[in-house]
Amino acid sequence: MIEKIGINAGKVWTVLDEMGRQNVKDVKKVTNLTNKDLYAAIGWLAREGKVAMEEVDKELYISLT
């Protein structure tokens, strides 16, 4: 499971690196990850200090730090 989360974290990181700050819904569409897999990947990146999260009008945005 840890390997899968790491791979998915790489997918999320790549999207943010190429596209910049994104709405979580858009990242989900691009990566085609389930909610569970997406949030596990975001948590992985957050724990490593690689992403910043911001809530704007009840929407969650993430970006690389």
C-alpha distances in whole Angstrom, upper triangle without the diagonal:
4,5,5,6,9,10,11,12,14,15,17,18,20,21,23,24,26,27,27,27,26,25,22,23,24,21,19,22,22,18,18,14,14,15,12,10,13,14,10,11,15,14,12,16,18,17,18,21,20,21,24,24,27,28,31,33,30,28,25,25,23,24,24,25
4,5,5,6,9,10,10,12,14,15,16,18,20,21,22,24,26,26,25,24,25,21,23,24,20,19,22,22,18,19,15,16,16,13,11,13,13,10,10,13,12,10,13,15,14,14,18,17,19,22,22,26,27,30,33,30,28,24,24,22,22,21,23
4,5,5,6,9,10,11,13,14,15,17,19,20,21,23,24,25,25,24,25,22,23,24,20,19,22,20,17,18,15,16,17,15,12,14,15,12,11,14,14,11,14,17,16,15,19,18,19,22,23,27,29,32,34,31,29,25,25,22,22,21,23
4,5,5,6,8,10,11,12,14,15,17,19,20,21,23,23,23,22,22,19,20,21,17,16,18,17,14,14,11,12,14,12,8,11,13,10,9,13,13,11,13,16,16,16,19,18,19,22,22,25,27,29,31,29,26,23,23,20,21,20,23
4,5,5,6,9,10,10,12,14,15,16,18,20,21,21,21,20,20,16,18,19,15,14,17,17,13,14,11,12,12,10,7,9,9,6,5,9,9,7,10,13,12,13,16,15,15,18,18,22,23,26,28,26,23,20,20,17,18,17,20
4,5,5,6,9,10,10,12,14,15,16,18,20,20,20,20,21,18,20,20,16,16,19,17,14,15,13,15,15,13,10,11,12,9,7,10,10,7,9,12,12,11,14,13,14,18,19,22,24,27,30,27,25,21,20,17,17,16,18
4,5,5,7,9,10,11,13,15,15,17,19,19,20,19,20,17,19,18,15,15,17,15,11,13,11,14,15,14,10,11,13,11,8,11,13,10,11,15,15,14,17,15,16,19,20,23,25,28,30,28,25,22,21,18,18,17,19
4,5,5,6,9,10,11,13,14,16,17,17,17,16,17,14,15,15,11,11,13,12,8,10,8,10,12,11,7,7,10,8,6,9,11,9,10,13,14,14,16,14,14,17,17,21,22,25,27,24,21,18,17,15,16,15,18
4,5,5,6,9,10,11,12,14,15,15,15,15,16,13,15,15,11,12,15,13,10,13,10,13,13,12,9,8,9,8,4,6,9,7,6,10,11,11,12,10,11,14,15,18,20,23,25,23,20,17,16,13,13,12,14
4,5,5,6,9,10,10,12,14,15,16,15,17,15,17,16,12,13,15,13,10,13,12,15,16,15,12,11,13,12,8,10,12,10,9,12,14,12,14,11,12,15,17,20,22,25,27,26,22,19,17,14,14,12,15
4,5,5,6,9,10,11,12,13,14,13,15,13,14,13,9,10,12,9,7,10,9,13,14,14,11,9,12,12,9,10,13,12,11,14,16,15,16,13,13,16,17,20,22,23,26,24,21,18,16,14,13,13,16
4,5,5,6,9,10,11,11,11,10,12,10,12,11,7,9,11,9,7,10,9,12,13,13,10,8,10,11,7,7,11,10,9,11,14,13,14,11,10,13,13,16,18,20,22,21,17,14,12,10,10,10,13
4,5,5,6,9,10,10,11,11,13,12,15,13,10,12,14,12,10,14,13,16,16,16,14,11,13,13,9,9,12,10,8,11,13,12,12,8,8,12,13,16,19,21,24,22,19,16,13,10,9,7,11
4,5,5,6,8,10,12,12,14,14,16,13,10,13,14,11,10,13,14,17,18,19,15,13,15,16,12,12,15,14,12,15,17,15,15,12,12,15,16,19,21,23,25,25,21,18,15,12,11,10,13
4,5,5,6,8,9,9,11,11,12,10,7,10,11,8,8,12,12,16,16,18,15,12,15,16,12,12,16,15,13,15,18,17,17,13,12,14,15,17,19,20,22,22,18,16,13,11,10,10,14
4,5,5,5,6,7,10,10,13,11,8,12,13,11,11,14,15,17,17,19,16,13,14,16,12,11,14,14,11,13,16,15,14,11,9,11,12,14,16,18,20,20,16,14,11,8,6,6,10
4,6,6,9,10,14,14,16,14,12,15,16,13,13,17,17,20,20,22,19,16,18,18,15,14,17,16,13,15,18,16,15,11,11,13,15,17,20,21,24,24,20,17,14,11,8,7,10
4,6,9,10,14,15,16,13,11,15,15,12,13,16,17,21,21,23,20,17,19,20,17,16,20,19,16,18,21,19,18,15,14,16,17,19,21,22,24,24,21,19,15,13,11,10,14
4,7,7,11,12,14,11,10,13,13,11,12,16,17,20,20,22,20,17,19,20,17,16,19,19,16,18,21,20,19,15,14,15,15,16,18,18,21,21,18,16,12,11,9,10,14
4,6,10,12,14,12,11,14,15,13,14,18,18,21,20,22,20,17,18,20,17,15,18,18,15,16,19,18,16,13,11,11,12,13,16,16,19,19,16,14,10,9,6,7,10
4,7,9,12,10,10,13,15,13,15,18,18,20,19,21,19,16,16,18,16,13,16,17,14,14,18,18,15,13,10,9,9,10,12,12,15,16,12,10,7,6,4,7,10
4,6,8,7,7,10,11,11,12,15,15,17,16,18,17,13,14,17,15,12,16,17,15,15,19,19,17,14,11,11,10,10,11,12,14,14,10,9,5,6,6,10,13
4,5,5,6,9,10,11,12,14,14,15,13,16,16,12,13,16,15,12,15,17,16,15,19,20,18,16,13,12,10,9,9,10,11,11,7,6,4,6,9,12,15
4,5,5,6,9,10,10,12,11,12,10,12,12,9,9,13,12,9,12,15,14,14,17,18,17,15,12,12,10,10,10,12,13,11,8,6,6,7,10,13,16
4,5,5,6,9,10,10,10,11,9,13,13,10,11,15,14,12,16,18,17,17,21,22,21,19,16,16,13,13,13,13,14,12,9,8,9,10,13,16,19
4,5,5,6,9,10,11,12,12,15,14,11,13,16,15,13,17,19,17,18,21,22,21,19,16,16,14,15,14,14,16,15,11,10,9,10,12,15,19
4,5,5,6,8,9,11,11,13,12,8,11,13,11,10,14,15,14,15,18,19,18,16,13,14,13,14,15,16,18,16,13,11,9,9,11,13,16
4,6,5,6,6,7,8,11,9,7,10,12,11,11,14,16,15,16,19,20,20,18,16,17,15,16,16,18,19,17,13,12,12,12,14,16,19
4,6,5,8,9,11,14,13,10,13,16,14,15,18,19,18,20,23,24,23,21,18,19,18,19,19,19,20,18,15,14,14,14,16,18,22
4,6,8,11,13,15,13,11,14,16,14,14,18,18,17,19,22,22,22,19,17,19,18,19,20,20,22,21,17,16,14,14,15,16,20
4,5,9,11,13,10,8,12,13,11,12,16,16,15,18,20,20,21,18,16,18,18,20,21,22,23,22,18,16,15,14,15,16,20
4,7,9,12,10,9,12,14,13,14,17,18,18,20,22,23,23,21,19,21,20,22,22,23,24,22,19,17,17,16,18,19,23
4,6,8,6,6,9,10,10,11,14,15,15,17,19,20,21,19,18,19,18,20,21,22,24,21,18,16,16,16,17,19,22
4,5,5,6,9,10,11,12,14,15,17,18,20,21,22,21,19,21,19,21,20,22,23,20,18,16,17,17,19,21,24
4,6,5,6,8,10,10,12,14,15,16,18,20,21,20,17,18,16,18,17,19,20,17,15,13,15,15,18,20,22
4,6,5,6,9,10,11,12,14,15,16,19,20,19,18,19,17,19,19,22,23,19,17,15,17,16,19,20,23
4,6,5,6,9,10,11,12,14,15,17,18,17,16,18,17,20,20,23,24,21,19,16,17,15,18,18,21
4,5,5,6,9,10,11,12,14,16,17,15,13,15,14,16,17,19,21,18,15,13,13,12,14,15,18
4,5,5,6,8,10,10,12,14,15,14,12,13,12,14,15,18,19,17,14,11,12,11,14,15,17
4,5,5,6,9,10,10,13,14,14,13,15,14,17,18,21,23,20,18,15,15,14,16,16,18
4,5,5,6,9,10,11,12,11,11,13,13,16,18,21,23,21,18,15,14,12,13,13,15
4,5,5,6,8,10,10,9,8,10,9,13,14,17,20,18,15,12,11,9,10,11,13
4,5,5,6,9,10,10,9,11,10,14,16,19,21,19,17,13,13,11,13,13,14
4,5,5,6,9,9,9,12,13,17,19,22,25,22,20,16,16,13,14,13,14
4,5,5,6,5,6,9,11,14,17,20,23,21,19,15,14,10,10,9,10
4,5,5,6,5,7,8,12,15,18,21,19,17,14,13,10,10,9,10
4,5,8,9,10,12,15,18,22,25,23,21,17,16,14,14,13,12
4,6,8,11,13,17,20,23,26,25,23,19,17,14,13,11,10
4,6,8,11,14,17,21,24,23,21,17,15,12,11,9,7
4,7,10,14,17,20,23,22,20,16,14,10,8,6,5
4,7,10,13,16,19,19,16,12,10,6,5,4,5
4,7,10,13,17,16,14,10,8,6,5,6,6
4,7,10,13,12,10,7,6,5,7,9,10
4,6,10,10,8,6,5,6,9,12,12
4,7,6,5,5,6,9,12,15,16
4,5,5,6,7,11,13,17,18
4,5,8,10,14,17,20,21
4,7,10,13,16,20,21
4,6,10,13,17,19
4,7,10,14,16
4,7,11,13
4,7,9
4,6
4
